[in-house]
Amino acid sequence: MKPSDGRKRVIIEEVRPQVDGGRYPVCRVIGDEIVVTAAVFADGHDHVAARLLYKPKAESTWRSRTMTPTNNDLWTGSFKVDQLGGWNFTIEGWIDHFDTWVSDLRKRLEAQSGMDGSAGIVAGGKSDEKSSQDIPLAFRTGAALLADTAKRATGADAKHLDEVAAALNLLADQKAGLYDDPISPEIEELVARYPDLTHASRYSPEVAVRVDRERARFSAWYELFPRSTSPIPG
């Protein structure tokens, strides 16, 4: 195992569909939508993200689809096979540090002092003043994550991410008593387009798929006379 592999915290198991643990290719016909499921998880409480990678064997570049969580660490995604012949698919998973940060930030924002000036109440009936005080520090952490994401982005996306990072640092400098949530769904969607895959885990071996003509669905496909396939004429 290479030293860098020790930082790949995401585990990918129970990938389906597979035939005999990947010994034989999954059979489909052209135009089919292949639904893929897998258990994707990691240690700790950090959030996980996953995507489905797929391509015809003749192509060198992977296509990708974002996978969505269902329950009990199970994720699902799908892709359509639009060419005859061999295909491959696999799954990539990684720790989503930005999504983890957003979740933590929103917990801190919810625990702020109320609009009437009273301190927020947490478990045990104690005020959560420390959580409110930590919000500027949380903003700076988010700004650093956004700046890193901007380096992976291009064009207008990179510029916008840098602007949001600067806005977070400005909010941290203000040291206000109360803060609104500065992260919109649009920003979350933008960051998700440029994930940090430095320590991503990839399922191995790749799962093979064989795509046949539509007639492969029917019994007529098997009505074949062996003598008709002889290489010797007559």
Secondary structure, DSSP 8 states (H G I E B T S, - for coil): --GGGGG---EEEEEES-BGGGTB-EEEETT-EEEEEEEEE-SSS--EEEEEEEEETT-SS-EEEE-EE-STTEEEEEEE--SSEEEEEEEEEEE-HHHHHHHHHHHHHHTS--TTS---B-GGG-B-HHHHHTHHHHHHHHHHHHHHHHHH--HHHHHHHHHHHHHHHHHHHH--S-------HHHHHHHHTS---TT-EE-SS-EEEEEE-GGGGSGGGG---GGGG-SS--
